[in-house]
Amino acid sequence: MIAASLPSSPLRVLCLGAHADDIEIGCWGLVKSLIGEARIAEMRFVIFSATGDRAREAEASAAQLSDDVSVEIHAFREGYFPYEPGVKETADKLGPSAPDLVLTPWWYDAHQDHRLVGEIAAQTFRSSLILGYEIPKYDGDLGRPTVYAPLTSEMADQKLDHLLSAFPSQASRSWYRREVFSGLLHLRGIECQAESGMAEAFHAQKIRLGWGSE
């Protein structure tokens, strides 16, 4: 297994979520780690569908990560992203920001909203490192990730606690359980031989090696 690292300079990070809790489910541990290590120059959350309580949950969740996280929330119709032209237009406006790292739903996610956001990210941020995070669900669409972010046991527990406390609107969903999220962290931890036994996993979108002359 090859160990790779992000650039040592502070990063401009853009996190895309189709829905209010997507970012936290997929990459809360990685984001929290980068913030804790003072690796962030700019952190932006863009959520394409959240209204009412869901929007308030998203804002409060991001604020708990850091006061420096900027949050942009839209209200596109959930479940209908492929038929909402405004989703692409919204993403296009983000393009000039040229972030160093884009964290987005995986572009082969079975949920149409997640999938479209991932596809648009790949179209929009062609000069950025793009990592597609995973979200467990009924569809059984978990793939074979290629990038892993090991979490300490403490960080993993914090993530699980946060998911259950920050998004009470999701408590009634059959899949929104600590056991589900914990099981996925343990599975990915086994795959990357994480010291704690737990990790988040991602799919890479075109990684260019950085040594040698241009």
NORSULBEL-V577992 format. One record per pair of residues at least 12 apart in sequence whose C-alpha atoms are under 6 Angstrom apart, sorted by the first residue. I is the first residue (numbers start at 1). GAP is how many residues later the second one is. If there is no record, write none. Layout:
[[I,GAP] [I,GAP]]
This chain:
[[10,29] [10,30] [10,31] [11,29] [11,30] [11,89] [12,29] [12,30] [12,87] [12,88] [13,29] [13,30] [13,86] [13,88] [13,89] [14,30] [14,88] [15,30] [15,87] [15,88] [16,30] [16,88] [17,30] [18,29] [18,30] [18,31] [18,95] [18,96] [19,28] [19,30] [20,30] [20,38] [26,107] [26,108] [26,109] [43,26] [44,25] [44,26] [45,26] [46,25] [46,26] [46,27] [47,26] [48,26] [49,25] [49,26] [49,27] [50,25] [57,110] [61,105] [79,34] [81,32] [95,29] [100,28] [101,27] [101,28] [101,29] [102,28] [103,28] [103,29] [104,14] [104,28] [105,13] [105,27] [105,28] [106,12] [106,26] [106,27] [107,12] [110,31] [130,75] [131,71] [131,72] [131,73] [132,70] [132,71] [133,69] [145,56] [145,57] [145,58] [146,57] [147,54] [147,55] [148,52] [148,53] [149,50] [149,51] [150,44] [150,49] [151,47] [151,48] [152,44] [153,43] [185,13] [185,14] [185,15] [186,12]]
